[in-house]
Amino acid sequence: MSRYTDLEFERIISPVLEIEEFNQLKFITHHGITRYDHSVRVAYLSYKICKALHLDYKEVTIAALLHDFFLDEVEHENNAQKLRLHPEYAVKNASKYFDLTERQIDIISTHMFPVTFAPPKYIESWIVDFADDIAAFYEKGYCMHRELRTSMFLFMFLVVNFVKMR
């Protein structure tokens, strides 16, 4: 299922992971990883934070997992529009499969605040917004680290071959 070893977390997210359309996120790159992996990371961070704060972590975990549940709906848009519009598509797609609560809709639709302008109404929405930001920074940093390591390897390979040729 996922690489997270918390069985309760895995039980909470399993209904979402069974959705064929959601599994298409495994093939879409997002912050240097897949959108699927990013969504699971955001859900896990949100789960841990909300559980520690004694909030409704089950409701939040599902919404956090669904926060980027969009496919190619924003492909034709520029980057700024993609950032602003994708939460709406995520709510629409999530609503096909789940009866979302008002809180879950707010979590998904405001996870890009302040880009989406409307601020979150609930503490849980702020937590998912924050968890999404943390995950994105981590993923971008990991991706940059991997690219830097590859570049350094290539540079060393070229230097060694240059020295051999002399």
C-alpha positions as CSV (number, residue, x, y, z in Angstrom):
1,M,0.0,0.0,0.0
2,S,2.2,2.9,1.2
3,R,5.7,3.1,2.8
4,Y,4.2,4.4,6.0
5,T,4.1,1.8,8.7
6,D,1.2,3.2,10.7
7,L,-1.6,0.6,10.3
8,E,-4.3,3.0,11.3
9,F,-3.1,5.6,8.7
10,E,-3.2,2.8,6.0
11,R,-6.7,1.8,7.0
12,I,-7.9,5.4,6.8
13,I,-6.5,6.0,3.3
14,S,-7.2,2.6,1.8
15,P,-10.7,3.6,0.4
16,V,-9.1,6.4,-1.6
17,L,-6.2,4.2,-2.8
18,E,-8.7,1.8,-4.3
19,I,-10.0,4.5,-6.7
20,E,-8.7,3.9,-10.2
21,E,-8.9,7.6,-11.1
22,F,-6.9,8.5,-8.0
23,N,-4.2,6.0,-8.9
24,Q,-3.6,7.9,-12.1
25,L,-1.8,10.4,-10.0
26,K,1.1,7.9,-9.8
27,F,1.9,8.9,-13.4
28,I,1.9,12.7,-12.9
29,T,5.1,14.4,-11.8
30,H,4.7,16.9,-8.9
31,H,7.7,18.6,-7.2
32,G,10.0,16.1,-8.7
33,I,8.0,13.1,-7.4
34,T,4.6,11.8,-8.3
35,R,1.5,13.7,-7.3
36,Y,0.3,10.4,-5.7
37,D,3.4,10.3,-3.4
38,H,3.1,14.0,-2.6
39,S,-0.6,13.5,-1.6
40,V,0.2,10.5,0.6
41,R,3.0,12.5,2.3
42,V,0.7,15.5,2.9
43,A,-2.0,13.1,4.3
44,Y,0.5,11.4,6.6
45,L,1.9,14.7,8.0
46,S,-1.7,16.0,8.5
47,Y,-2.7,12.7,10.1
48,K,0.2,12.9,12.6
49,I,-0.4,16.6,13.5
50,C,-4.1,16.3,13.9
51,K,-3.9,13.1,15.9
52,A,-1.4,14.7,18.3
53,L,-3.7,17.7,18.7
54,H,-6.8,15.4,19.3
55,L,-8.6,16.8,16.2
56,D,-10.7,14.7,13.8
57,Y,-7.6,13.2,12.1
58,K,-9.6,10.7,10.1
59,E,-11.7,13.3,8.3
60,V,-8.6,15.5,7.8
61,T,-6.5,12.6,6.5
62,I,-8.9,11.8,3.7
63,A,-9.2,15.5,2.7
64,A,-5.4,15.9,2.8
65,L,-5.0,12.8,0.6
66,L,-7.5,14.3,-1.9
67,H,-6.1,17.9,-1.9
68,D,-4.4,17.5,-5.3
69,F,-6.8,15.0,-6.9
70,F,-6.9,16.5,-10.3
71,L,-5.6,15.1,-13.6
72,D,-5.3,17.1,-16.7
73,E,-8.1,19.6,-16.1
74,V,-5.6,22.6,-15.8
75,E,-3.2,21.6,-18.5
76,H,-4.3,24.4,-20.8
77,E,-3.8,27.1,-18.0
78,N,-0.7,29.1,-17.2
79,N,1.2,28.3,-14.0
80,A,-0.6,31.0,-11.9
81,Q,-4.0,29.7,-13.1
82,K,-3.1,26.1,-12.4
83,L,-2.2,27.0,-8.8
84,R,-5.5,28.9,-8.3
85,L,-7.8,26.5,-10.1
86,H,-6.6,23.0,-9.2
87,P,-8.2,23.0,-5.7
88,E,-11.7,23.4,-7.4
89,Y,-11.0,20.4,-9.6
90,A,-9.8,18.4,-6.7
91,V,-13.0,19.1,-4.8
92,K,-15.0,18.2,-7.9
93,N,-13.1,14.9,-8.4
94,A,-13.2,14.0,-4.7
95,S,-17.0,14.7,-4.6
96,K,-17.5,12.0,-7.3
97,Y,-16.4,9.3,-4.8
98,F,-17.0,10.7,-1.3
99,D,-19.7,12.7,0.5
100,L,-17.3,15.5,1.6
101,T,-18.1,17.4,4.8
102,E,-18.0,21.2,4.8
103,R,-14.6,21.0,6.6
104,Q,-13.2,18.6,4.0
105,I,-14.3,20.9,1.2
106,D,-12.6,23.8,3.0
107,I,-9.4,21.8,3.5
108,I,-9.2,20.9,-0.2
109,S,-10.3,24.3,-1.6
110,T,-8.1,26.5,0.6
111,H,-4.9,24.4,0.7
112,M,-3.2,26.9,-1.6
113,F,-3.9,30.0,0.5
114,P,-2.9,32.8,-0.1
115,V,-2.7,31.9,-3.8
116,T,-6.5,31.0,-3.8
117,F,-7.3,34.2,-1.9
118,A,-9.9,32.7,0.4
119,P,-8.4,31.9,3.8
120,P,-9.1,28.6,5.5
121,K,-12.0,28.6,7.9
122,Y,-10.8,25.7,10.2
123,I,-7.7,24.9,12.1
124,E,-7.6,21.6,10.2
125,S,-7.5,23.5,6.9
126,W,-4.5,25.5,8.1
127,I,-2.8,22.3,9.2
128,V,-3.2,20.7,5.7
129,D,-2.1,24.0,4.0
130,F,1.0,24.0,6.2
131,A,1.7,20.2,5.7
132,D,1.4,20.8,1.9
133,D,4.0,23.5,2.1
134,I,6.3,21.4,4.2
135,A,6.0,18.5,1.8
136,A,6.6,20.7,-1.2
137,F,9.7,22.2,0.3
138,Y,11.0,18.8,1.2
139,E,10.3,17.3,-2.2
140,K,11.8,20.2,-4.1
141,G,14.9,20.1,-1.9
142,Y,15.2,16.3,-2.3
143,C,14.8,16.7,-6.1
144,M,17.4,19.5,-6.2
145,H,19.8,17.4,-4.0
146,R,19.4,14.4,-6.4
147,E,20.0,16.7,-9.4
148,L,23.1,18.2,-7.8
149,R,24.5,14.8,-7.0
150,T,24.0,13.7,-10.6
151,S,25.6,16.9,-11.9
152,M,28.6,16.4,-9.6
153,F,29.0,12.8,-10.7
154,L,28.9,13.9,-14.3
155,F,31.4,16.7,-13.7
156,M,33.8,14.3,-11.9
157,F,33.4,11.8,-14.8
158,L,34.3,14.5,-17.3
159,V,37.3,15.7,-15.3
160,V,38.7,12.2,-14.9
161,N,38.3,11.5,-18.6
162,F,39.8,14.9,-19.4
163,V,42.8,14.1,-17.2
164,K,43.2,10.6,-18.8
165,M,43.3,12.1,-22.2
166,R,46.3,14.4,-21.4
